[in-house]
Structure formats: C-alpha cells, structure tokens
Amino acid sequence: MIIKQDKKEYDVKDCTYKERRELHRMNAKVWAKGEMDIDSYYLLLERVGEIAGLEAELETMTMSKVDKLLQAIFLEYLNISPKKAGG
C-alpha cells in the first residue's frame, strides 16, 4: 500500500483483519474516558509503525513527522476519512 505524505511516497505493509481489529481496540482505549489518553495514543502509533514495516525510514525523521506519517497510515488501515477524524 502506498501512503503519500509531505511530497513523498511510502510503501507500507498491508494490515490484516486481525491487525485492524487490534488497532480498532487500541483506538477505543485512547478515547475510553471521553478525552485523549496520550499514552494509549502513542502505544497505538508504535503498533502502527510495527505493522507498517517502515523502521529504517522512521529512524531518519523528526518525531513530529513520524507521528504525522503514522497517523496517516492508521487512518488508511482503518479506512477512516481524515475529515471525519478531525484532520
């Protein structure tokens, strides 16, 4: 799967049904108390990074760019529109 971010293209591994369910569950934990749990959010992003298989590319990026890319991959994995997700 190709993800376009900041004028670059990233070839990320596809996400299985089981992995999508795992990410969906993790996302529910992020918002379980009605506000964002930042620790749960970063655990979610780390798991997205593991699934995506982009470790070499991520190591060369700033943390804010890593977060932005992982969020874009997460939205694609769960088929969530950025506009509906507030992005």
C-alpha positions as CSV (number, residue, x, y, z in Angstrom):
1,M,0.0,0.0,0.0
2,I,1.3,3.4,-0.9
3,I,0.9,6.3,1.6
4,K,1.7,9.9,0.3
5,Q,2.9,12.3,3.0
6,D,4.9,15.5,2.6
7,K,5.5,15.0,-1.1
8,K,7.0,11.5,-0.5
9,E,5.5,8.1,-1.1
10,Y,5.9,5.3,1.5
11,D,5.4,1.6,0.6
12,V,3.8,0.2,3.8
13,K,2.8,-3.3,4.5
14,D,-0.8,-4.1,4.3
15,C,-2.8,-4.6,7.5
16,T,-4.6,-7.9,8.2
17,Y,-8.1,-8.2,9.5
18,K,-6.7,-9.3,12.9
19,E,-4.3,-6.3,13.0
20,R,-7.1,-3.9,12.0
21,R,-9.2,-5.3,15.0
22,E,-6.3,-4.8,17.3
23,L,-5.8,-1.2,16.1
24,H,-9.5,-0.5,16.5
25,R,-9.4,-1.8,20.0
26,M,-6.4,0.3,20.8
27,N,-8.0,3.4,19.4
28,A,-11.1,2.8,21.6
29,K,-8.8,2.8,24.6
30,V,-7.4,6.2,23.5
31,W,-10.8,7.7,23.8
32,A,-12.3,5.4,26.6
33,K,-12.6,8.2,29.2
34,G,-14.0,10.8,26.8
35,E,-10.7,12.6,26.3
36,M,-7.5,11.6,24.6
37,D,-5.2,9.3,26.7
38,I,-1.8,10.3,25.3
39,D,0.0,7.2,26.5
40,S,-2.5,4.9,24.8
41,Y,-2.3,7.1,21.6
42,Y,1.5,6.7,21.4
43,L,1.2,2.9,22.0
44,L,-1.2,2.9,19.1
45,L,1.2,4.8,16.9
46,E,4.0,2.5,17.8
47,R,1.9,-0.6,16.9
48,V,1.1,1.1,13.5
49,G,4.8,1.6,13.0
50,E,5.5,-2.1,13.7
51,I,2.8,-3.3,11.3
52,A,3.8,-0.8,8.5
53,G,7.4,-2.0,8.5
54,L,9.0,1.4,8.0
55,E,11.5,1.4,10.8
56,A,14.5,2.4,8.6
57,E,12.6,5.4,7.2
58,L,11.2,6.4,10.5
59,E,14.6,6.5,12.1
60,T,15.7,9.4,9.9
61,M,12.6,11.5,10.5
62,T,11.8,14.1,13.2
63,M,9.3,12.8,15.8
64,S,6.6,15.2,14.6
65,K,6.9,13.8,11.1
66,V,6.9,10.3,12.4
67,D,3.7,10.9,14.3
68,K,2.1,12.6,11.2
69,L,3.0,9.7,9.0
70,L,1.9,7.0,11.5
71,Q,-1.4,8.8,11.9
72,A,-1.9,8.8,8.2
73,I,-1.1,5.1,8.0
74,F,-3.5,4.4,10.9
75,L,-6.4,6.3,9.1
76,E,-5.7,4.3,5.9
77,Y,-5.5,1.0,7.8
78,L,-8.9,1.6,9.4
79,N,-10.4,3.3,6.3
80,I,-11.2,6.4,8.3
81,S,-11.6,9.7,6.4
82,P,-9.3,12.4,7.7
83,K,-12.2,14.9,7.6
84,K,-14.4,12.6,9.7
85,A,-11.5,12.1,12.1
86,G,-10.9,15.8,12.6
87,G,-7.9,16.1,10.3
